[in-house]
């Protein structure tokens, strides 16, 4: 049974920061829409305060999270211990995408390591934190971060990334508005 909390205490913050991967889930309002679940890593997670978290959203092939947040703001993050004592933490909340052209982006981006291809910061107001056992989560060894996404973003360059975002990130799989890329 999960232990519900309404904020992130220092011990939990230490656990969250130590994880190399976390998962993000969102869904559209339509019962026929595509639910999205995405893995995240590359040191893109930050705890802004005990009731607010954020992650750096990097350019990718989809834009589901941003589109779903624009429509309904519901989001859940999940962190699993793949080494050490078993634990799962789910952070439920409401989120919004702060896109790179926004004046709010740069001050918040300073909280993260610089990454090529950063297109938004997903800021989440924490409504509920649930901690559960994680006994069924396998033990795994972390070997390192994959350089492929950073390499791809650097190779594209700023204009190439904007062009890619215009073509691939303007709408979700269900046609919801996605990234607001300027022409």
C-alpha positions as CSV (number, residue, x, y, z in Angstrom):
1,X,0.0,0.0,0.0
2,X,1.3,3.4,-1.0
3,X,2.1,6.0,1.7
4,X,0.5,9.3,0.5
5,X,2.3,12.6,1.1
6,X,1.5,16.2,0.0
7,X,5.1,17.4,-0.4
8,X,8.7,16.2,-1.0
9,X,10.8,16.0,2.3
10,X,14.6,16.1,2.3
11,X,15.0,12.3,2.4
12,X,12.7,11.8,-0.5
13,X,14.4,14.6,-2.4
14,X,17.7,12.8,-2.0
15,X,16.2,9.6,-3.4
16,X,14.6,11.4,-6.4
17,X,17.9,13.2,-7.3
18,X,19.8,9.9,-7.1
19,X,17.7,8.2,-9.8
20,X,19.1,8.1,-13.4
21,X,15.7,7.6,-15.0
22,X,12.1,8.6,-14.4
23,X,8.9,8.2,-16.3
24,X,6.3,10.8,-17.2
25,X,2.6,9.9,-18.0
26,X,-0.1,12.2,-19.3
27,X,-3.4,11.6,-21.2
28,X,-5.8,13.7,-23.3
29,X,-9.4,14.3,-22.2
30,X,-10.8,12.2,-25.0
31,X,-11.4,8.6,-24.0
32,X,-10.2,7.6,-27.5
33,X,-7.0,9.7,-27.3
34,X,-3.5,8.2,-26.9
35,X,-2.2,7.9,-23.3
36,X,1.5,8.8,-23.2
37,X,4.3,7.4,-21.1
38,X,7.9,8.6,-21.6
39,X,11.2,7.8,-20.0
40,X,13.4,10.7,-19.1
41,X,17.0,10.9,-18.0
42,X,20.1,12.9,-18.7
43,X,20.0,14.9,-15.5
44,X,16.9,16.8,-16.5
45,X,14.9,16.7,-13.2
46,X,14.9,19.4,-10.5
47,X,13.1,20.0,-7.3
48,X,12.2,23.7,-7.1
49,X,10.7,23.5,-3.6
50,X,8.9,20.8,-1.6
51,X,5.7,21.3,-3.6
52,X,7.1,22.1,-7.1
53,X,9.3,20.0,-9.4
54,X,10.3,20.5,-13.0
55,X,12.2,18.8,-15.8
56,X,13.9,20.0,-18.9
57,X,12.0,18.7,-22.0
58,X,14.3,17.9,-24.9
59,X,13.4,17.9,-28.6
60,X,12.1,14.5,-29.6
61,X,9.9,12.8,-32.1
62,X,6.7,13.5,-30.2
63,X,5.0,16.3,-28.3
64,X,2.4,14.4,-26.3
65,X,3.2,15.7,-22.9
66,X,3.2,19.3,-23.9
67,X,-0.1,18.8,-25.9
68,X,-1.8,17.0,-23.0
69,X,-0.7,19.6,-20.5
70,X,-2.0,22.4,-22.7
71,X,-5.4,20.6,-22.8
72,X,-5.8,19.5,-19.1
73,X,-2.6,19.9,-17.1
74,X,-2.7,16.4,-15.5
75,X,0.6,14.6,-15.1
76,X,2.3,12.0,-13.0
77,X,6.0,11.2,-12.7
78,X,7.3,7.9,-11.5
79,X,10.8,7.1,-10.0
80,X,11.9,3.5,-9.3
81,X,14.9,2.3,-7.4
82,X,16.8,0.0,-9.7
83,X,19.6,-0.4,-7.1
84,X,19.7,-0.3,-3.3
85,X,16.6,-0.7,-1.2
86,X,13.3,-1.1,-3.2
87,X,11.1,2.0,-3.6
88,X,8.7,3.6,-6.1
89,X,7.7,7.2,-5.9
90,X,4.9,8.7,-7.9
91,X,4.4,12.5,-8.1
92,X,0.9,13.5,-9.1
93,X,0.2,17.1,-10.0
94,X,-0.7,19.7,-12.5
95,X,1.8,20.9,-15.0
96,X,2.5,23.4,-17.6
97,X,5.0,23.7,-20.4
98,X,7.2,26.7,-20.4
99,X,8.5,26.8,-23.9
100,X,12.0,28.1,-24.9
101,X,10.8,31.4,-26.4
102,X,9.0,32.3,-23.2
103,X,10.6,35.0,-21.0
104,X,10.0,32.5,-18.0
105,X,12.2,29.9,-19.7
106,X,15.8,31.3,-19.2
107,X,15.6,31.9,-15.4
108,X,14.2,28.4,-14.9
109,X,16.7,26.8,-17.4
110,X,19.5,28.0,-15.2
111,X,18.5,25.4,-12.7
112,X,19.5,22.6,-15.1
113,X,22.7,21.6,-16.9
114,X,22.8,23.2,-20.4
115,X,21.6,20.7,-23.0
116,X,21.3,21.1,-26.7
117,X,17.8,20.7,-28.0
118,X,16.0,22.0,-24.9
119,X,12.5,23.0,-26.1
120,X,10.6,23.5,-22.9
121,X,10.6,23.1,-19.1
122,X,7.7,21.1,-17.6
123,X,6.9,22.7,-14.3
124,X,4.7,20.6,-12.0
125,X,2.7,21.8,-8.9
126,X,2.7,18.7,-6.7
127,X,-0.7,17.6,-5.5
128,X,0.2,14.2,-4.1
129,X,3.3,12.1,-3.6
130,X,2.9,8.3,-3.2
131,X,5.7,6.1,-1.9
132,X,5.4,2.4,-2.3
133,X,7.6,-0.7,-1.8
134,X,8.9,-1.5,-5.3
135,X,9.5,-5.2,-4.5
136,X,8.7,-6.1,-8.1
137,X,11.2,-3.7,-9.6
138,X,14.3,-5.5,-10.9
139,X,17.8,-4.6,-9.8
140,X,20.0,-3.1,-12.6
141,X,23.4,-1.5,-12.9
142,X,23.7,1.9,-14.4
143,X,26.3,2.0,-17.2
144,X,26.1,5.6,-18.2
145,X,24.1,8.2,-20.2
146,X,23.5,7.7,-23.9
147,X,25.1,10.5,-25.9
148,X,22.8,10.0,-29.0
149,X,20.2,12.7,-28.3
150,X,22.8,15.4,-27.5
151,X,24.8,14.4,-30.5
152,X,21.8,14.5,-32.7
153,X,20.7,17.9,-31.4
154,X,24.2,19.4,-31.9
155,X,24.3,18.1,-35.4
156,X,20.9,19.6,-36.3
157,X,21.9,23.1,-35.0
158,X,19.5,25.7,-33.8
159,X,17.8,26.3,-37.2
160,X,17.7,22.5,-37.9
161,X,16.0,21.9,-34.6
162,X,13.4,24.7,-35.1
163,X,12.6,23.2,-38.6
164,X,12.3,19.7,-37.0
165,X,10.0,21.1,-34.3
166,X,7.8,22.8,-36.8
167,X,7.4,19.6,-38.7
168,X,7.2,17.0,-35.9
169,X,6.2,18.9,-32.7
170,X,3.3,21.2,-33.8
171,X,0.6,18.7,-32.9
172,X,0.1,15.5,-30.9
173,X,-0.9,12.1,-32.3
174,X,-4.5,13.1,-31.6
175,X,-4.1,16.5,-33.3
176,X,-3.9,18.6,-30.1
177,X,-1.8,21.7,-30.3
178,X,1.8,21.0,-29.4
179,X,4.9,23.2,-29.4
180,X,4.5,26.8,-30.4
181,X,7.4,27.0,-32.8
182,X,7.9,30.4,-34.4
183,X,8.4,30.5,-38.2
